[in-house]
Amino acid sequence: MSVLPDSLDRYRKFISFMLKYWQSDLLQKTASNAMEEDEENKDYDFEQTPEELVEDLKNMGPTYVKLGQLLSTRPDLLPDAYLKELATLQDDVAPIPYEEVHKIVEEEIGTRISKAFDTFDEKPLASASIGQVHYATLRSRQPVAVKIQRPGIKKKFLEDLDTLKEIADLAVRHTKTARKYSFDHVLEELSRIVLYELDYYREAQNLKTLGRNLSEFPDLIVPQPIDDYCTGKVLTMEYIQGKKITSLSPLKQLEVDYSPLVDQLVEAYLKQIINDGFVHADPHPGNIQFTPDAKIALIDLGMVARFTPQMQENILQLLIAISNTNGAETANVLIGMSEYDEETDLRSFRKAITNIIMESDHSTAKDLQTGRLVIHLNRLSAESGIQIPVELNILGKILLNMDQIVAVLDPDFDLREAIKRHVTKIMQTKVYEELKPENFFTMLLQSKKLAEHAPERLNKISENLANNNFKIKIEAIDEKRVTDGFQKVANRITLGLIIAAMIVGAAMLMQVPSNFMILGYPGLAMLFFLLAALGGMYISYIIIFKDENLNNKD
């Protein structure tokens, strides 16, 4: 996309933002501390505070607000204080005028508002960058929440994404920093998230899916869509009366024991992550509502995460290892699911992971340790040259938000102990899923294919054995390097023996009378001594300055 006059403002805003932050310590320093990072971060003299960064992103527009939310899942880029502030980043924008809301709703649902709804409040309940929510009642008197997408917002997002894509591609081509932190991949993830959130049809389906998956939890509510009044730009769903969990008064916390509710919420999220592979990926306090009848409502399903069966198993193993305070197993699981090159120091990585896990033992919800711990693991992996799956970054963000919610309802709640309690049930459910007929038949088909190809493969193996063509490739030590080393050793031993013989011979010749004298000593003996000295110096030079092992100690 070329730089046209109507896009100059987008480039101007981006360049001014980068001029402010590019040379700051914030973008040049990535924290590498262990569990005491918050204490050490107090000494960092960052020019911009986390709150200032959030405000700047809001001023840049809705695309950059979403980018900030995405950056909250990248612990390899920013310190904890900034990650936590970005994780709660919410847009606070002016509401859409009711005249436009009225027009959009009628165009989308194909009928007049007065015919579709008994009442429709002109004042919005909430207003965000992509859309805003209004309270209404259907003709059946059922209360509903109607979310309307802002006019022209999709075009604005796509224009901003085009601008960012140009700049990210340029940066990746010309800077190591951009390649190291995969700026282009961050942008791809941002584009995917934004396009999903702009499709209210998809969000309606997400509400249905999560509602089915959590139907076994009586105290958890997922508002269901009203299909007749849902389109790509209008989402009508059940109205849930509630307030942010973080607004719960301290007195209320003392009067009521919320630990069973917290335990149910934790189990529900473990089920989403490990069993369903379909997760409410943005559980910040604004999206987790506390209802008057002491239930929890999960709203705003625009942002969801999907985990493959293999990733579900990896996360299960990781959570078990963390809950058992098993640092070695935690490191093994992380290494097993990640990518790294031959130069990666796995031994140091394992040691660092073990130290972090051991230091985090016996932490409770009020310590906000669980999500923070996963963030630390992600950061340490990135700094060690280990490329972890993006799903673990998402998991860290989810748990970071969950820590805040759980800490309000039950500050002494032990999340690790809860994982231990629920893990048996989770594994039983997974085994049951594997025994379902469709999974059994898939395994049967795979076994059938193996049986069909087995005779052919065995025939090839036996034929190669019979013709002496069977080869086994083993990657072992470099035998040429070893033989060269032995040859060097043998040559030096031989030269050493010759030098020793010269010295012994010269000593014997010192006793033999001779007319050839050097410095008053027999000349031949002196020549042997000189040759022996030169040979000794030559060997010393080769050993000190030429041997590879001595030259490359580090």
C-alpha positions as CSV (number, residue, x, y, z in Angstrom):
1,M,0.0,0.0,0.0
2,S,1.5,3.4,-1.0
3,V,1.6,6.4,1.2
4,L,-1.4,8.4,0.0
5,P,-2.7,11.7,1.5
6,D,-5.6,10.0,3.4
7,S,-3.1,7.7,5.1
8,L,-0.6,10.3,6.1
9,D,-2.3,10.8,9.5
10,R,-1.9,7.1,10.3
11,Y,1.8,7.2,9.6
12,R,2.2,10.5,11.5
13,K,0.6,9.0,14.6
14,F,2.7,5.9,14.4
15,I,5.9,7.8,13.9
16,S,5.2,10.2,16.7
17,F,4.5,7.2,19.0
18,M,7.7,5.4,18.0
19,L,9.8,8.6,18.4
20,K,8.6,8.7,22.0
21,Y,9.2,5.1,22.9
22,W,11.9,3.7,20.5
23,Q,14.9,5.1,22.5
24,S,13.3,4.6,25.9
25,D,14.6,2.0,28.3
26,L,11.2,0.3,28.2
27,L,11.7,-1.1,24.7
28,Q,15.4,-1.7,25.0
29,K,15.4,-3.6,28.3
30,T,13.6,-6.9,28.8
31,A,13.5,-8.0,32.4
32,S,15.4,-11.2,33.2
33,N,14.7,-11.5,36.9
34,A,13.3,-14.5,38.7
35,M,10.5,-14.5,41.3
36,E,11.6,-11.2,43.0
37,E,11.2,-9.2,39.9
38,D,8.8,-6.7,41.3
39,E,11.3,-5.6,43.9
40,E,14.1,-5.3,41.4
41,N,11.9,-3.4,38.9
42,K,11.6,-0.6,41.5
43,D,15.1,0.4,40.6
44,Y,14.4,0.6,36.9
45,D,14.1,4.3,35.8
46,F,11.7,3.9,32.9
47,E,10.7,7.2,31.4
48,Q,7.2,6.1,30.7
49,T,5.0,4.5,33.4
50,P,2.6,1.6,32.6
51,E,-0.4,3.9,33.0
52,E,1.2,6.4,30.5
53,L,1.8,3.6,27.9
54,V,-1.9,2.5,28.2
55,E,-3.1,6.1,27.7
56,D,-0.9,6.6,24.7
57,L,-2.3,3.4,23.1
58,K,-5.8,4.6,23.8
59,N,-5.1,7.9,22.1
60,M,-3.7,6.0,19.1
61,G,-7.0,4.4,18.4
62,P,-8.8,1.0,18.7
63,T,-6.3,-0.9,16.6
64,Y,-3.5,0.0,19.1
65,V,-5.7,-0.8,22.0
66,K,-6.0,-4.3,20.7
67,L,-2.3,-4.4,20.0
68,G,-1.7,-3.4,23.6
69,Q,-4.0,-6.3,24.8
70,L,-2.0,-8.7,22.6
71,L,1.3,-7.4,23.9
72,S,0.1,-8.3,27.4
73,T,0.7,-11.9,26.3
74,R,4.3,-11.3,25.4
75,P,6.4,-11.5,28.6
76,D,9.6,-11.6,26.5
77,L,9.0,-7.9,25.5
78,L,7.9,-6.1,28.6
79,P,8.4,-6.2,32.4
80,D,5.6,-7.5,34.7
81,A,4.2,-4.1,35.7
82,Y,3.5,-3.2,32.1
83,L,2.1,-6.6,31.3
84,K,-0.4,-6.4,34.1
85,E,-1.5,-2.9,33.1
86,L,-1.9,-3.9,29.4
87,A,-3.8,-7.0,30.5
88,T,-6.5,-4.7,31.9
89,L,-6.4,-2.3,29.0
90,Q,-10.0,-1.2,28.1
91,D,-11.1,1.4,25.6
92,D,-13.0,4.4,27.0
93,V,-14.5,6.1,23.9
94,A,-17.4,8.4,23.2
95,P,-20.7,6.5,22.6
96,I,-22.3,6.3,19.2
97,P,-25.2,8.7,18.8
98,Y,-28.5,7.0,19.3
99,E,-29.7,8.1,15.8
100,E,-26.9,6.0,14.3
101,V,-27.6,3.1,16.6
102,H,-31.3,3.2,15.6
103,K,-30.4,3.1,11.9
104,I,-27.8,0.3,12.2
105,V,-30.1,-1.9,14.2
106,E,-33.1,-1.5,11.8
107,E,-30.9,-2.1,8.8
108,E,-29.3,-5.2,10.2
109,I,-32.3,-7.0,11.7
110,G,-34.6,-5.9,8.8
111,T,-37.4,-4.5,10.9
112,R,-38.3,-1.5,13.0
113,I,-36.9,-1.3,16.5
114,S,-40.4,-0.6,17.8
115,K,-41.6,-3.9,16.2
116,A,-38.7,-6.0,17.4
117,F,-38.3,-4.7,20.9
118,D,-40.8,-3.6,23.5
119,T,-38.2,-1.1,25.0
120,F,-34.8,0.0,23.8
121,D,-32.7,2.3,26.1
122,E,-31.1,5.2,24.2
123,K,-28.3,5.5,26.7
124,P,-25.7,2.7,26.3
125,L,-24.7,0.4,29.2
126,A,-21.1,0.3,27.9
127,S,-19.1,1.8,25.1
128,A,-15.9,0.3,23.6
129,S,-13.7,0.7,20.5
130,I,-15.5,-1.9,18.4
131,G,-19.1,-1.4,19.6
132,Q,-21.4,-0.5,22.4
133,V,-24.1,-2.2,24.4
134,H,-27.7,-1.1,25.0
135,Y,-30.3,-2.5,27.4
136,A,-33.6,-3.6,25.8
137,T,-36.6,-5.9,26.3
138,L,-38.1,-8.2,23.7
139,R,-41.9,-8.3,23.0
140,S,-42.0,-11.2,25.3
141,R,-40.6,-8.9,28.0
142,Q,-37.4,-10.8,28.2
143,P,-34.5,-8.4,29.1
144,V,-31.6,-8.5,26.5
145,A,-28.4,-6.7,25.9
146,V,-27.9,-5.5,22.3
147,K,-24.3,-4.9,21.1
148,I,-24.0,-2.7,18.0
149,Q,-20.8,-2.4,16.0
150,R,-19.5,1.1,15.3
151,P,-20.0,2.3,11.8
152,G,-16.9,2.3,9.6
153,I,-14.8,0.5,12.3
154,K,-13.8,-2.4,10.1
155,K,-12.4,-0.1,7.5
156,K,-10.4,1.8,10.1
157,F,-9.0,-1.4,11.6
158,L,-8.0,-2.7,8.1
159,E,-6.3,0.6,7.2
160,D,-4.3,0.6,10.5
161,L,-3.4,-3.1,10.1
162,D,-2.1,-2.3,6.5
163,T,0.1,0.5,7.9
164,L,1.4,-1.7,10.7
165,K,2.1,-4.6,8.3
166,E,4.2,-2.4,6.0
167,I,6.3,-1.2,9.0
168,A,6.6,-4.7,10.6
169,D,7.7,-6.3,7.3
170,L,10.3,-3.5,6.9
171,A,11.5,-4.0,10.4
172,V,11.8,-7.8,10.1
173,R,13.8,-7.5,6.9
174,H,16.3,-5.0,8.3
175,T,16.6,-5.4,12.1
176,K,17.6,-8.3,14.3
177,T,15.4,-7.1,17.2
178,A,12.2,-7.3,15.0
179,R,13.2,-10.8,13.9
180,K,14.0,-12.0,17.4
181,Y,10.7,-10.9,18.8
182,S,8.7,-11.9,15.7
183,F,7.0,-8.6,15.0
184,D,5.4,-10.0,11.9
185,H,3.9,-12.9,13.9
186,V,2.6,-10.5,16.5
187,L,0.8,-8.6,13.8
188,E,-0.6,-11.7,12.3
189,E,-2.1,-12.7,15.6
190,L,-3.5,-9.1,16.1
191,S,-5.1,-9.3,12.6
192,R,-6.7,-12.6,13.4
193,I,-8.1,-11.4,16.8
194,V,-9.5,-8.2,15.3
195,L,-11.2,-9.9,12.4
196,Y,-12.8,-12.4,14.7
197,E,-14.0,-9.7,17.1
198,L,-15.6,-7.8,14.1
199,D,-17.8,-10.8,13.3
200,Y,-20.7,-10.9,15.7
201,Y,-22.0,-14.0,14.1
202,R,-18.9,-15.8,15.3
203,E,-19.3,-14.3,18.8
204,A,-22.9,-15.6,18.9
205,Q,-21.6,-19.1,18.1
206,N,-18.9,-18.7,20.8
207,L,-21.5,-18.0,23.4
208,K,-23.4,-21.1,22.4
209,T,-20.3,-23.3,22.5
210,L,-19.1,-22.0,25.9
211,G,-22.7,-22.3,27.3
212,R,-22.8,-26.0,26.3
213,N,-19.3,-26.7,27.6
214,L,-20.0,-25.1,31.0
215,S,-23.6,-26.4,31.5
216,E,-22.5,-28.7,34.3
217,F,-21.5,-25.8,36.5
218,P,-24.6,-24.4,38.2
219,D,-23.1,-21.2,39.5
220,L,-21.5,-20.1,36.2
221,I,-23.7,-18.3,33.6
222,V,-23.0,-17.7,29.9
223,P,-25.6,-15.4,28.3
224,Q,-27.1,-17.0,25.2
225,P,-27.7,-15.2,21.9
226,I,-31.2,-14.4,20.5
227,D,-30.7,-15.8,17.0
228,D,-33.5,-13.9,15.3
229,Y,-31.8,-10.6,16.3
230,C,-28.2,-11.5,15.6
231,T,-26.2,-10.4,12.5
232,G,-22.6,-9.7,11.6
233,K,-22.9,-6.2,13.2
234,V,-25.6,-6.6,15.8
235,L,-25.5,-9.2,18.7
236,T,-28.6,-9.6,20.9
237,M,-28.1,-11.8,23.9
238,E,-29.6,-12.5,27.3
239,Y,-29.2,-9.6,29.7
240,I,-27.1,-10.4,32.8
241,Q,-27.4,-8.0,35.8
242,G,-24.1,-7.9,37.5
243,K,-21.0,-5.9,38.4
244,K,-17.3,-6.3,38.2
245,I,-16.0,-8.9,40.7
246,T,-13.2,-6.4,41.7
247,S,-15.9,-4.0,42.9
248,L,-17.0,-6.4,45.6
249,S,-16.8,-4.7,49.0
250,P,-14.3,-6.0,51.6
251,L,-17.2,-6.4,54.1
252,K,-19.1,-8.6,51.7
253,Q,-15.9,-10.8,51.3
254,L,-15.8,-11.2,55.1
255,E,-19.5,-12.1,55.4
256,V,-19.6,-14.8,52.7
257,D,-17.4,-17.8,52.0
258,Y,-16.8,-17.7,48.3
259,S,-14.3,-20.5,48.2
260,P,-16.8,-23.0,46.7
261,L,-17.6,-20.5,43.9
262,V,-13.9,-19.9,43.3
263,D,-13.2,-23.6,43.1
264,Q,-16.0,-24.0,40.6
265,L,-14.6,-21.2,38.5
266,V,-11.1,-22.6,38.5
267,E,-12.4,-26.1,37.6
268,A,-14.4,-24.6,34.7
269,Y,-11.3,-22.9,33.3
270,L,-9.2,-26.0,33.7
271,K,-12.0,-27.9,31.8
272,Q,-11.9,-25.2,29.0
273,I,-8.2,-25.3,28.7
274,I,-7.5,-29.1,29.0
275,N,-10.6,-30.9,28.0
276,D,-12.5,-28.6,25.6
277,G,-9.7,-26.8,23.9
278,F,-12.0,-23.8,23.7
279,V,-11.3,-21.0,26.2
280,H,-12.7,-17.7,27.1
281,A,-9.4,-15.9,26.5
282,D,-10.1,-12.5,28.0
283,P,-11.3,-13.0,31.6
284,H,-10.4,-9.5,32.8
285,P,-12.6,-8.2,35.7
286,G,-14.9,-6.3,33.2
287,N,-15.8,-9.6,31.5
288,I,-16.4,-11.6,34.6
289,Q,-19.5,-10.3,36.3
290,F,-20.8,-11.0,39.8
291,T,-24.6,-11.4,39.9
292,P,-27.0,-10.4,42.7
293,D,-27.7,-14.1,43.4
294,A,-24.0,-14.8,44.0
295,K,-23.2,-16.4,40.6
296,I,-20.5,-15.6,38.1
297,A,-21.3,-14.6,34.5
298,L,-18.8,-14.9,31.7
299,I,-19.5,-12.3,29.0
300,D,-17.9,-10.9,25.9
301,L,-16.8,-13.9,23.8
302,G,-15.2,-11.9,21.1
303,M,-11.7,-13.2,22.1
304,V,-11.4,-17.0,22.5
305,A,-8.5,-19.4,22.3
306,R,-8.4,-22.8,20.7
307,F,-5.9,-25.5,21.8
308,T,-5.2,-28.6,19.8
309,P,-5.4,-32.0,21.6
310,Q,-1.6,-32.2,21.7
311,M,-1.4,-28.8,23.2
312,Q,-4.0,-29.7,25.8
313,E,-1.9,-32.7,26.9
314,N,1.2,-30.5,27.1
315,I,-0.6,-27.9,29.2
316,L,-2.0,-30.6,31.5
317,Q,1.5,-32.0,32.0
318,L,2.8,-28.5,32.7
319,L,0.1,-27.6,35.2
320,I,0.7,-31.0,37.0
321,A,4.4,-30.3,37.2
322,I,3.9,-26.8,38.5
323,S,1.3,-27.9,41.1
324,N,3.7,-30.6,42.3
325,T,6.6,-28.0,42.6
326,N,8.6,-30.2,40.2
327,G,11.0,-27.9,38.5
328,A,12.8,-30.6,36.5
329,E,9.6,-31.9,35.0
330,T,8.4,-28.4,34.3
331,A,11.5,-27.7,32.3
332,N,11.2,-31.0,30.4
333,V,7.6,-30.3,29.4
334,L,8.6,-26.8,28.2
335,I,11.5,-28.1,26.2
336,G,9.4,-30.9,24.7
337,M,6.7,-28.5,23.3
338,S,9.1,-25.9,22.1
339,E,11.7,-25.2,19.3
340,Y,15.4,-24.4,19.9
341,D,18.7,-24.7,18.2
342,E,21.9,-26.7,19.0
343,E,23.5,-23.7,20.7
344,T,20.7,-23.4,23.4
345,D,22.1,-24.0,26.9
346,L,19.4,-26.5,28.1
347,R,21.3,-27.3,31.3
348,S,21.2,-23.7,32.5
349,F,17.6,-23.4,31.4
350,R,16.6,-26.4,33.5
351,K,18.4,-25.0,36.5
352,A,16.8,-21.6,36.2
353,I,13.3,-23.2,35.8
354,T,13.8,-25.4,38.9
355,N,14.9,-22.4,41.0
356,I,11.8,-20.4,39.9
357,I,9.4,-23.3,40.7
358,M,11.0,-24.0,44.1
359,E,10.8,-20.3,45.1
360,S,7.1,-20.1,44.2
361,D,6.1,-22.9,46.5
362,H,3.2,-22.4,49.0
363,S,1.9,-19.2,47.3
364,T,-1.7,-18.3,47.6
365,A,-4.2,-16.2,45.5
366,K,-3.4,-12.9,47.3
367,D,0.3,-13.3,46.1
368,L,-0.9,-13.2,42.5
369,Q,1.7,-15.9,41.7
370,T,0.1,-18.4,39.3
371,G,-0.2,-16.3,36.2
372,R,2.9,-14.4,37.1
373,L,4.8,-17.7,37.3
374,V,3.7,-18.7,33.8
375,I,4.7,-15.3,32.6
376,H,8.2,-15.8,34.1
377,L,8.5,-19.2,32.5
378,N,7.6,-17.7,29.1
379,R,10.1,-14.9,29.5
380,L,12.9,-17.2,30.6
381,S,12.3,-19.4,27.6
382,A,12.5,-16.5,25.2
383,E,15.7,-15.2,26.8
384,S,17.2,-18.7,26.6
385,G,16.6,-19.0,22.9
386,I,13.7,-21.4,23.3
387,Q,10.6,-20.6,21.1
388,I,7.6,-21.6,23.1
389,P,4.1,-22.0,21.5
390,V,2.0,-18.9,21.5
391,E,-0.7,-20.9,23.5
392,L,1.5,-20.6,26.6
393,N,1.5,-16.8,26.3
394,I,-2.3,-16.9,26.1
395,L,-2.4,-19.2,29.1
396,G,-0.2,-16.8,31.1
397,K,-2.6,-13.9,30.3
398,I,-5.6,-16.0,31.3
399,L,-4.1,-17.0,34.6
400,L,-2.9,-13.5,35.3
401,N,-6.4,-12.2,35.0
402,M,-7.8,-15.2,37.0
403,D,-5.3,-14.4,39.8
404,Q,-7.0,-11.0,40.2
405,I,-10.5,-12.4,40.3
406,V,-9.7,-15.3,42.7
407,A,-7.7,-12.9,45.0
408,V,-10.8,-10.8,45.5
409,L,-13.2,-13.6,46.2
410,D,-10.8,-15.8,48.3
411,P,-7.3,-14.3,49.0
412,D,-6.1,-17.5,50.7
413,F,-7.2,-19.8,47.9
414,D,-4.5,-22.3,46.9
415,L,-4.7,-22.6,43.1
416,R,-2.0,-25.3,43.0
417,E,-3.9,-27.5,45.5
418,A,-7.1,-26.9,43.4
419,I,-5.3,-28.2,40.3
420,K,-4.2,-31.3,42.2
421,R,-7.8,-31.9,43.3
422,H,-9.3,-31.5,39.8
423,V,-6.6,-33.1,37.7
424,T,-7.8,-36.7,38.4
425,K,-11.3,-35.8,37.2
426,I,-9.9,-34.0,34.2
427,M,-7.8,-37.0,33.2
428,Q,-10.7,-39.4,33.7
429,T,-12.8,-37.2,31.4
430,K,-10.0,-37.1,28.8
431,V,-9.7,-40.9,28.9
432,Y,-13.5,-41.2,28.5
433,E,-13.3,-38.9,25.5
434,E,-10.6,-41.1,23.9
435,L,-12.9,-44.2,24.3
436,K,-15.8,-42.6,22.4
437,P,-16.8,-44.5,19.3
438,E,-15.5,-41.9,16.8
439,N,-12.1,-41.9,18.5
440,F,-12.0,-45.7,18.7
441,F,-12.8,-46.0,14.9
442,T,-10.1,-43.4,14.1
443,M,-7.5,-45.5,16.0
444,L,-8.9,-48.6,14.3
445,L,-8.4,-47.1,10.9
446,Q,-4.8,-46.1,11.8
447,S,-4.1,-49.7,12.9
448,K,-5.6,-51.0,9.7
449,K,-3.3,-48.8,7.6
450,L,-0.3,-49.9,9.7
451,A,-1.3,-53.6,9.1
452,E,-1.8,-53.0,5.4
453,H,1.7,-51.5,4.9
454,A,3.5,-53.8,7.4
455,P,4.2,-56.7,4.9
456,E,5.6,-54.3,2.3
457,R,7.9,-52.6,4.8
458,L,9.1,-55.9,6.3
459,N,9.8,-57.2,2.8
460,K,12.0,-54.1,2.0
461,I,13.9,-54.5,5.2
462,S,14.5,-58.3,4.7
463,E,15.5,-57.6,1.0
464,N,18.1,-55.0,2.1
465,L,19.4,-57.3,4.7
466,A,19.8,-60.2,2.2
467,N,21.6,-58.0,-0.3
468,N,23.8,-56.5,2.4
469,N,22.3,-53.0,1.6
470,F,20.9,-52.4,5.1
471,K,22.5,-49.3,6.5
472,I,22.2,-47.6,9.9
473,K,23.0,-43.9,10.1
474,I,24.4,-42.9,13.4
475,E,25.3,-39.3,14.2
476,A,28.3,-39.8,16.5
477,I,31.7,-38.2,17.0
478,D,33.8,-37.0,14.0
479,E,36.1,-39.9,13.4
480,K,38.5,-37.9,11.2
481,R,38.8,-35.3,13.9
482,V,39.7,-38.1,16.4
483,T,42.3,-39.8,14.2
484,D,43.9,-36.4,13.4
485,G,44.1,-35.9,17.2
486,F,45.8,-39.2,17.7
487,Q,48.2,-38.5,14.9
488,K,49.2,-35.1,16.5
489,V,49.8,-36.8,19.9
490,A,51.9,-39.6,18.3
491,N,54.0,-37.0,16.3
492,R,54.7,-35.0,19.4
493,I,55.6,-38.0,21.5
494,T,58.1,-39.0,18.7
495,L,59.5,-35.5,18.5
496,G,59.8,-35.5,22.3
497,L,61.8,-38.8,22.3
498,I,64.1,-37.4,19.6
499,I,64.8,-34.3,21.7
500,A,65.4,-36.4,24.8
501,A,67.8,-38.6,22.8
502,M,69.7,-35.5,21.6
503,I,70.0,-34.2,25.2
504,V,71.3,-37.6,26.4
505,G,73.7,-37.9,23.4
506,A,75.0,-34.4,23.9
507,A,75.6,-35.1,27.6
508,M,77.6,-38.2,26.6
509,L,79.6,-36.3,23.9
510,M,80.6,-33.8,26.5
511,Q,83.0,-36.5,27.9
512,V,84.6,-37.2,24.4
513,P,87.8,-35.1,23.6
514,S,87.3,-33.1,20.3
515,N,89.2,-30.4,18.4
516,F,85.9,-28.7,17.4
517,M,85.0,-26.5,20.3
518,I,82.2,-23.9,21.0
519,L,82.6,-21.6,24.0
520,G,85.2,-24.0,25.4
521,Y,82.9,-27.1,25.1
522,P,82.8,-29.9,22.6
523,G,81.1,-28.4,19.5
524,L,79.1,-31.5,18.5
525,A,77.6,-31.8,22.0
526,M,76.7,-28.0,21.9
527,L,75.0,-28.5,18.5
528,F,72.8,-31.3,19.9
529,F,71.9,-29.2,22.9
530,L,71.0,-26.3,20.6
531,L,68.8,-28.5,18.4
532,A,67.1,-30.0,21.5
533,A,66.4,-26.5,22.8
534,L,64.9,-25.4,19.4
535,G,62.7,-28.5,19.3
536,G,61.5,-27.9,22.8
537,M,60.5,-24.3,22.0
538,Y,58.7,-25.4,18.9
539,I,56.6,-28.0,20.7
540,S,55.8,-25.4,23.4
541,Y,54.7,-22.9,20.8
542,I,52.4,-25.4,19.1
543,I,50.8,-26.4,22.4
544,I,50.3,-22.9,23.6
545,F,49.3,-21.1,20.4
546,K,48.0,-23.6,18.0
547,D,46.1,-26.3,19.9
548,E,42.3,-25.7,19.3
549,N,41.2,-26.8,22.8
550,L,43.5,-24.3,24.5
551,N,42.6,-21.5,22.2
552,N,38.9,-22.0,22.7
553,K,38.5,-22.6,26.4
554,D,35.2,-20.6,26.5
